[in-house]
């Protein structure tokens, strides 16, 4: 049986009174950056499929800048690899050309090929007026992954083209689901159930308000490393269970979006704020793939073959960006915590090797109060 999970109510960091700084957008989500759509396909099954030994718990997360546009719109972007045991396609061109166009799709490690194939096909159909021509254009979407094999029958290759298209067809600019959803369905974070998390910040720059939105697929860290707002939470939540003893063998994908007018080089610097996840306690283990993508929705331009010979861009002065970088770090830290707080227990059936428990909210609040860190 395949089930669709609804968002967990009142399960975010600020609802519990955790002291995250900064002013958020109205949704406290990546969709607070105007024009961004997010979609999910979540697959949660109770029993193994025929001929398999383990259940399927996986999915797809899709993010599309300028989601309402009838044609693909390039966005200036940058990438950073904190630890490289992971995959994000299209990054060579981002580093060289300074932009990408089309969706960012996040899934599990063994589904990158299917996600790439399905996304290319979706773009060819969605933007038929652009690609069904004699201009010899190509499609190069960004596909990223983290490993969900602790909870998902990853070797059964359960993800289909239809699943990827379902995520892309469900793109919405509204509230963003968190926890056990989309590509984050089977992920584990600091020995707790992890997954998808998001947050946003409003910053003033040059006399105007701008927005930063972040989304993470969190599958990294080990229990004793976990730190929240400077509090060594993981040291107080080591309970002797197998999941609390798991070593670092996961990854995290961090997507940072903003409406600040950034050139590619500045976006790359924004992506390099690896301290975003360092705040949570992880040093970036050898087996972890920690990959960051940052992009700006400002300066929308036509595709290169339709653009004029010279382009006029508005670009921020990077000398003034320290508050923006600080807000980005805060937002990512909060997004990771939101992913864990929204998550629900997974596994623990006769078909599973592990029962991965969600973070107990009451215990977290008690630890934070012990250190005087609750609002």
C-alpha positions as CSV (number, residue, x, y, z in Angstrom):
1,X,0.0,0.0,0.0
2,X,1.3,3.4,-0.9
3,X,0.4,6.2,1.4
4,X,0.6,10.0,1.2
5,X,1.9,11.7,4.4
6,X,0.3,15.0,5.5
7,X,2.4,17.7,7.2
8,X,2.8,17.2,11.0
9,X,1.0,20.1,12.8
10,X,2.9,22.5,15.1
11,X,6.2,20.6,14.5
12,X,8.6,23.3,13.7
13,X,11.5,24.9,15.7
14,X,9.8,28.2,16.4
15,X,6.5,26.5,17.5
16,X,8.5,24.8,20.3
17,X,10.2,28.1,21.2
18,X,13.7,27.3,20.0
19,X,15.7,30.5,19.9
20,X,16.5,30.9,16.2
21,X,17.4,34.4,15.3
22,X,16.2,36.5,12.4
23,X,12.9,37.5,10.8
24,X,11.4,34.8,8.5
25,X,9.1,35.2,5.6
26,X,5.4,34.5,6.0
27,X,5.8,30.8,5.3
28,X,9.3,30.4,6.8
29,X,10.1,28.3,3.7
30,X,12.1,28.5,0.4
31,X,8.8,29.5,-1.3
32,X,9.0,32.9,0.4
33,X,11.3,33.7,-2.4
34,X,8.9,34.8,-5.1
35,X,8.5,32.6,-8.1
36,X,9.8,29.3,-6.6
37,X,7.7,26.2,-6.7
38,X,8.3,23.0,-4.7
39,X,6.7,19.6,-5.4
40,X,6.9,16.2,-3.8
41,X,6.3,12.6,-4.6
42,X,6.3,10.4,-1.4
43,X,6.3,6.6,-1.5
44,X,5.6,4.9,1.8
45,X,4.8,1.2,1.7
46,X,4.0,-1.2,4.6
47,X,5.4,-4.5,3.1
48,X,8.1,-5.4,0.6
49,X,7.2,-5.6,-3.1
50,X,6.9,-9.0,-4.7
51,X,10.3,-10.8,-4.7
52,X,11.9,-8.1,-2.4
53,X,12.9,-8.3,1.3
54,X,12.4,-4.7,2.5
55,X,9.7,-2.0,2.1
56,X,9.9,1.0,-0.1
57,X,10.2,4.4,1.7
58,X,11.5,7.0,-0.8
59,X,10.5,9.8,-3.1
60,X,11.4,12.9,-5.0
61,X,11.6,16.6,-4.2
62,X,11.4,19.1,-7.0
63,X,12.3,22.9,-6.8
64,X,11.8,25.2,-9.8
65,X,12.8,28.9,-10.0
66,X,10.4,31.0,-12.0
67,X,7.9,28.2,-11.9
68,X,5.1,30.1,-13.6
69,X,7.2,31.0,-16.7
70,X,6.1,29.3,-19.9
71,X,9.8,29.2,-21.0
72,X,12.9,28.1,-19.0
73,X,14.6,31.0,-17.3
74,X,18.4,30.8,-16.5
75,X,19.3,31.6,-12.9
76,X,22.7,32.7,-11.8
77,X,24.1,30.1,-9.4
78,X,27.1,28.7,-7.6
79,X,28.0,25.3,-6.0
80,X,30.2,24.1,-3.2
81,X,31.4,20.7,-2.2
82,X,32.0,20.4,1.6
83,X,32.6,16.6,1.4
84,X,32.3,14.9,-1.9
85,X,30.8,11.4,-1.3
86,X,27.7,12.3,-3.2
87,X,26.2,13.5,-6.5
88,X,24.7,16.6,-7.9
89,X,24.5,16.7,-11.7
90,X,25.0,19.8,-13.8
91,X,27.6,21.3,-11.4
92,X,30.4,21.4,-14.0
93,X,28.3,23.8,-16.1
94,X,27.3,25.8,-13.1
95,X,31.0,26.3,-12.2
96,X,31.8,27.2,-15.8
97,X,28.8,29.0,-17.2
98,X,27.6,30.4,-13.9
99,X,23.9,29.4,-14.2
100,X,21.5,26.6,-14.6
101,X,17.9,26.4,-15.9
102,X,15.1,24.1,-15.1
103,X,14.3,22.2,-12.0
104,X,16.5,21.0,-9.1
105,X,15.4,17.5,-8.3
106,X,16.5,15.6,-5.1
107,X,16.0,11.9,-4.6
108,X,17.9,8.8,-3.4
109,X,21.4,7.7,-4.5
110,X,20.3,5.0,-6.9
111,X,17.6,7.0,-8.5
112,X,19.7,9.8,-10.0
113,X,19.6,8.3,-13.5
114,X,15.9,7.9,-13.5
115,X,15.3,11.3,-12.1
116,X,17.6,12.9,-14.7
117,X,15.9,11.0,-17.5
118,X,12.4,11.8,-16.3
119,X,13.2,15.5,-15.7
120,X,14.7,15.9,-19.2
121,X,11.5,14.4,-20.7
122,X,9.3,16.7,-18.5
123,X,11.2,19.8,-19.6
124,X,11.0,18.8,-23.2
125,X,7.2,18.6,-22.9
126,X,6.7,21.5,-20.5
127,X,8.8,23.9,-22.7
128,X,8.0,22.4,-26.1
129,X,8.0,25.8,-27.7
130,X,11.6,26.2,-26.7
131,X,13.0,22.8,-27.3
132,X,10.9,21.5,-30.3
133,X,13.0,23.6,-32.7
134,X,16.0,23.4,-35.0
135,X,18.3,25.3,-32.5
136,X,20.1,22.1,-31.3
137,X,19.3,23.0,-27.7
138,X,20.1,20.6,-24.8
139,X,18.6,20.0,-21.4
140,X,20.8,19.8,-18.3
141,X,18.8,19.6,-15.1
142,X,20.3,19.6,-11.6
143,X,19.7,16.2,-9.9
144,X,21.0,15.6,-6.4
145,X,20.8,12.7,-3.9
146,X,21.3,11.3,-0.4
147,X,21.3,7.7,0.6
148,X,18.1,6.2,2.1
149,X,19.1,2.5,2.2
150,X,18.8,2.3,6.0
151,X,15.0,2.5,5.6
152,X,14.3,2.0,1.9
153,X,14.7,-0.9,-0.5
154,X,17.1,1.3,-2.5
155,X,18.6,-1.7,-4.4
156,X,15.2,-2.5,-5.7
157,X,15.3,0.7,-7.8
158,X,11.6,1.5,-7.0
159,X,11.5,5.0,-8.3
160,X,9.8,5.4,-11.7
161,X,9.6,8.0,-14.3
162,X,6.0,8.6,-13.2
163,X,7.1,9.3,-9.7
164,X,9.5,12.0,-10.8
165,X,6.9,13.5,-13.0
166,X,4.4,13.5,-10.2
167,X,6.7,15.6,-8.1
168,X,7.3,18.0,-11.0
169,X,3.6,18.2,-11.8
170,X,2.8,19.1,-8.1
171,X,5.0,22.2,-8.0
172,X,3.4,24.8,-5.7
173,X,4.4,28.2,-4.3
174,X,2.6,27.6,-1.0
175,X,3.6,26.0,2.3
176,X,6.3,23.3,2.1
177,X,5.9,19.9,3.6
178,X,8.7,18.7,5.9
179,X,10.0,15.5,7.5
180,X,9.2,12.2,5.9
181,X,8.3,13.5,2.4
182,X,9.7,13.6,-1.1
183,X,13.3,12.7,-1.4
184,X,13.6,13.0,2.4
185,X,11.2,10.2,3.0
186,X,13.8,7.6,4.1
187,X,16.5,9.8,5.5
188,X,18.2,9.7,8.9
189,X,19.7,12.8,10.6
190,X,22.0,12.6,13.7
191,X,20.5,9.1,14.5
192,X,17.0,10.5,14.4
193,X,14.5,10.4,11.6
194,X,15.4,13.2,9.3
195,X,14.3,14.3,5.8
196,X,13.1,17.5,4.2
197,X,13.3,20.8,6.0
198,X,13.0,24.5,5.0
199,X,13.3,28.0,6.4
200,X,13.7,31.6,5.2
201,X,15.0,35.0,6.3
202,X,14.1,38.6,5.4
203,X,17.2,40.8,5.2
204,X,17.6,44.5,4.4
205,X,20.1,45.3,1.7
206,X,20.6,48.6,0.0
207,X,17.5,50.1,1.6
208,X,15.2,47.3,0.4
209,X,14.0,44.0,1.9
210,X,15.1,40.8,0.2
211,X,14.4,37.2,0.9
212,X,16.6,34.1,1.4
213,X,15.0,30.7,1.3
214,X,16.7,27.4,2.1
215,X,15.7,23.8,1.7
216,X,17.6,20.8,2.9
217,X,17.5,17.0,2.4
218,X,19.1,16.1,5.7
219,X,20.6,12.6,6.0
220,X,23.8,13.4,7.9
221,X,25.5,13.4,11.3
222,X,25.7,11.0,14.2
223,X,23.9,11.3,17.5
224,X,26.7,12.5,19.7
225,X,27.6,15.3,17.3
226,X,24.1,17.0,17.4
227,X,24.3,20.6,18.5
228,X,21.3,23.0,18.4
229,X,21.8,26.7,19.0
230,X,25.1,25.9,20.7
231,X,23.6,23.2,23.0
232,X,25.2,19.7,22.9
233,X,21.8,18.1,22.5
234,X,23.2,14.8,21.2
235,X,25.2,14.2,24.3
236,X,22.0,14.2,26.3
237,X,20.1,11.9,23.9
238,X,22.4,9.0,23.7
239,X,20.1,6.2,24.7
240,X,21.9,3.0,23.7
241,X,19.5,2.1,20.9
242,X,21.0,0.9,17.6
243,X,20.0,4.1,15.7
244,X,21.7,6.3,18.2
245,X,24.9,4.4,17.6
246,X,24.9,4.8,13.8
247,X,28.1,6.2,12.4
248,X,28.2,9.0,9.9
249,X,27.4,7.4,6.5
250,X,24.9,9.9,5.2
251,X,24.8,13.2,3.3
252,X,23.0,16.5,3.0
253,X,21.9,18.5,0.1
254,X,21.4,22.3,0.8
255,X,19.6,24.5,-1.6
256,X,19.8,28.3,-1.0
257,X,17.6,30.7,-3.0
258,X,17.4,34.4,-2.9
259,X,16.0,37.4,-4.8
260,X,19.2,39.4,-4.1
261,X,20.8,40.2,-7.5
262,X,23.9,38.0,-7.2
263,X,26.5,37.2,-9.9
264,X,27.7,33.6,-10.2
265,X,30.8,34.2,-8.2
266,X,28.9,35.7,-5.3
267,X,26.3,32.9,-5.4
268,X,29.2,30.4,-5.3
269,X,30.5,32.2,-2.2
270,X,27.0,31.9,-0.7
271,X,26.9,28.2,-1.4
272,X,30.2,27.8,0.4
273,X,28.7,28.7,3.8
274,X,29.4,25.2,4.9
275,X,29.2,26.5,8.5
276,X,25.5,26.1,7.9
277,X,25.7,22.5,8.8
278,X,28.8,22.8,11.0
279,X,26.6,24.7,13.5
280,X,24.6,21.5,13.9
281,X,27.8,19.7,15.0
282,X,28.8,17.7,11.9
283,X,32.5,17.9,10.8
284,X,31.5,16.4,7.5
285,X,32.4,12.7,7.7
286,X,34.4,10.9,5.1
287,X,31.4,8.9,4.0
288,X,29.2,12.0,3.8
289,X,28.2,13.9,0.6
290,X,27.6,17.5,1.7
291,X,26.8,19.6,-1.4
292,X,25.5,23.1,-1.5
293,X,23.7,24.9,-4.4
294,X,22.9,28.7,-4.2
295,X,21.0,30.6,-6.9
296,X,19.4,34.0,-7.4
297,X,16.0,34.6,-9.1
298,X,17.0,38.2,-9.8
299,X,18.2,39.4,-13.2
300,X,16.0,37.1,-15.3
301,X,17.4,36.8,-18.8
302,X,16.4,34.9,-21.9
303,X,18.2,31.8,-22.8
304,X,21.6,32.4,-24.3
305,X,20.6,31.8,-27.9
306,X,17.9,34.4,-27.6
307,X,19.9,37.0,-25.5
308,X,21.5,40.1,-26.9
309,X,25.3,40.3,-27.3
310,X,25.6,42.4,-24.2
311,X,23.7,42.0,-20.9
312,X,23.0,44.5,-18.2
313,X,22.9,43.1,-14.7
314,X,22.3,44.5,-11.3
315,X,24.8,42.9,-8.9
316,X,25.3,43.3,-5.1
317,X,28.5,44.6,-3.6
318,X,29.9,41.5,-1.9
319,X,31.7,43.7,0.6
320,X,28.2,44.3,2.2
321,X,27.1,40.7,2.3
322,X,28.2,39.6,5.8
323,X,24.6,40.0,7.2
324,X,23.3,38.0,4.3
325,X,25.7,35.2,4.9
326,X,24.9,35.1,8.6
327,X,21.1,34.9,7.7
328,X,21.8,32.1,5.4
329,X,23.7,30.1,8.0
330,X,20.8,30.7,10.5
331,X,18.2,29.6,8.0
332,X,20.0,26.4,7.1
333,X,20.5,25.5,10.7
334,X,16.8,26.0,11.4
335,X,15.8,24.0,8.3
336,X,17.8,21.0,9.5
337,X,16.1,21.2,12.9
338,X,12.7,21.6,11.2
339,X,13.3,18.4,9.2
340,X,13.9,16.4,12.4
341,X,11.0,17.9,14.3
342,X,8.5,17.3,11.5
343,X,9.7,13.7,10.9
344,X,7.9,10.7,12.2
345,X,9.2,7.3,13.3
346,X,10.0,4.9,10.4
347,X,11.0,1.2,10.2
348,X,10.7,-1.2,13.1
349,X,8.7,-3.8,11.2
350,X,9.6,-7.4,10.8
351,X,11.1,-6.5,7.4
352,X,13.5,-3.8,8.7
353,X,17.0,-3.7,10.2
354,X,16.3,-0.6,12.2
355,X,13.5,1.4,13.9
356,X,14.5,5.0,13.4
357,X,12.7,7.2,15.9
358,X,11.8,10.8,15.5
359,X,13.4,13.3,17.8
360,X,11.3,13.5,21.0
361,X,10.1,17.1,21.3
362,X,9.7,17.0,25.1
363,X,13.2,15.8,25.6
364,X,14.6,18.4,23.3
365,X,12.8,21.2,25.1
366,X,14.0,19.9,28.4
367,X,17.6,19.9,27.3
368,X,17.3,23.4,25.8
369,X,15.7,24.6,29.0
370,X,18.5,23.1,31.1
371,X,20.9,25.4,29.2
372,X,18.6,28.4,29.4
373,X,18.1,28.4,25.6
374,X,14.3,28.5,25.2
375,X,12.3,31.6,24.4
